[in-house]
């Protein structure tokens, strides 16, 4: 087998429980008959969050509130507008609440993160 950068990324994703949790959450939402456009929005918003986290941790139960603050800082530095920044907080928070309900994480990152995003 020829090892490529794509192979390395696939291997990293395969060995990362965060990615498993993300895919299970997406399947859970699809089973709830959520509209395709909403599912697409969830994937487009939460996938970058999982990519960000997976560079730092491999399991949901390793996450800390500091990581969500780093995530939001990262997105702000990318220049996202305040409404989009709220979505980059709100939608991953839904994913994380599901992780807690499913026993994949013990700390609700959104709840444990101090402060609220305010409207600009």
C-alpha positions as CSV (number, residue, x, y, z in Angstrom):
1,X,0.0,0.0,0.0
2,X,1.3,3.4,-0.9
3,X,1.1,5.9,2.0
4,X,0.0,9.4,1.0
5,X,-1.0,12.5,2.9
6,X,-4.6,11.6,2.2
7,X,-4.0,8.2,3.7
8,X,-2.5,9.8,6.8
9,X,-5.6,12.1,7.2
10,X,-7.9,9.1,6.8
11,X,-5.9,7.1,9.4
12,X,-6.0,10.0,11.8
13,X,-9.8,10.4,11.4
14,X,-10.3,6.6,11.8
15,X,-8.3,6.5,15.0
16,X,-10.0,9.6,16.5
17,X,-13.1,9.2,18.6
18,X,-14.1,12.8,18.0
19,X,-14.7,12.0,14.3
20,X,-16.8,9.0,15.3
21,X,-18.9,11.1,17.7
22,X,-19.4,13.7,14.9
23,X,-20.6,11.1,12.4
24,X,-22.9,9.5,15.0
25,X,-24.3,13.0,15.8
26,X,-25.0,13.6,12.1
27,X,-26.7,10.2,11.8
28,X,-28.7,11.0,14.9
29,X,-29.9,14.3,13.4
30,X,-30.7,12.7,10.0
31,X,-32.8,10.1,11.8
32,X,-34.7,12.9,13.5
33,X,-35.7,14.0,9.9
34,X,-34.0,17.3,10.1
35,X,-34.2,19.2,6.8
36,X,-31.3,18.5,4.4
37,X,-30.3,22.2,4.3
38,X,-30.0,22.2,8.1
39,X,-28.0,19.0,8.1
40,X,-25.7,20.6,5.5
41,X,-25.3,23.7,7.8
42,X,-24.6,21.5,10.8
43,X,-21.9,19.6,8.9
44,X,-20.3,22.8,7.5
45,X,-20.3,24.4,10.9
46,X,-19.3,21.5,13.2
47,X,-16.8,19.8,10.9
48,X,-14.3,22.6,11.2
49,X,-14.8,22.6,15.0
50,X,-14.0,18.9,15.1
51,X,-11.0,19.4,12.9
52,X,-9.8,22.1,15.3
53,X,-10.3,19.9,18.3
54,X,-8.8,16.8,16.7
55,X,-5.5,18.7,16.3
56,X,-5.4,18.9,20.1
57,X,-7.3,15.9,21.5
58,X,-8.6,12.5,20.3
59,X,-11.6,11.8,22.6
60,X,-14.5,14.0,23.5
61,X,-13.9,13.5,27.2
62,X,-10.5,15.2,26.9
63,X,-12.0,18.5,26.0
64,X,-11.9,21.6,28.2
65,X,-13.7,24.9,28.2
66,X,-10.5,26.5,27.2
67,X,-10.7,24.7,23.8
68,X,-14.0,26.3,22.9
69,X,-12.6,29.7,23.8
70,X,-9.6,29.0,21.6
71,X,-11.9,27.9,18.8
72,X,-13.9,31.1,19.0
73,X,-10.7,33.2,19.0
74,X,-9.5,31.2,16.0
75,X,-12.7,31.9,14.1
76,X,-12.7,35.6,15.1
77,X,-9.1,36.0,13.9
78,X,-10.3,34.5,10.6
79,X,-12.6,37.5,10.3
80,X,-16.0,36.0,10.7
81,X,-18.8,38.4,11.4
82,X,-20.5,38.4,14.8
83,X,-23.6,36.5,13.6
84,X,-21.5,33.8,12.1
85,X,-19.4,33.7,15.2
86,X,-22.5,33.0,17.2
87,X,-23.3,30.1,14.9
88,X,-19.8,28.8,15.3
89,X,-20.6,28.7,19.1
90,X,-24.3,27.7,19.0
91,X,-24.2,24.7,16.6
92,X,-21.1,23.0,18.0
93,X,-22.7,23.5,21.4
94,X,-25.6,21.4,20.2
95,X,-23.1,18.7,19.2
96,X,-21.4,18.9,22.6
97,X,-24.7,18.6,24.5
98,X,-25.4,15.4,22.5
99,X,-21.9,14.1,23.4
100,X,-22.7,14.6,27.1
101,X,-26.2,13.0,26.8
102,X,-24.6,10.0,25.1
103,X,-21.9,9.7,27.7
104,X,-19.1,10.5,25.3
105,X,-18.1,13.6,27.3
106,X,-18.6,14.6,30.9
107,X,-18.2,18.4,30.6
108,X,-20.6,20.4,28.6
109,X,-18.2,22.8,27.0
110,X,-20.8,25.4,26.0
111,X,-22.2,25.5,29.6
112,X,-18.8,25.6,31.2
113,X,-17.5,28.4,28.9
114,X,-17.7,31.6,30.9
115,X,-19.6,34.5,29.3
116,X,-22.0,34.8,26.4
117,X,-21.5,36.1,22.9
118,X,-23.2,39.4,22.6
119,X,-24.7,41.0,19.5
120,X,-22.4,43.5,17.9
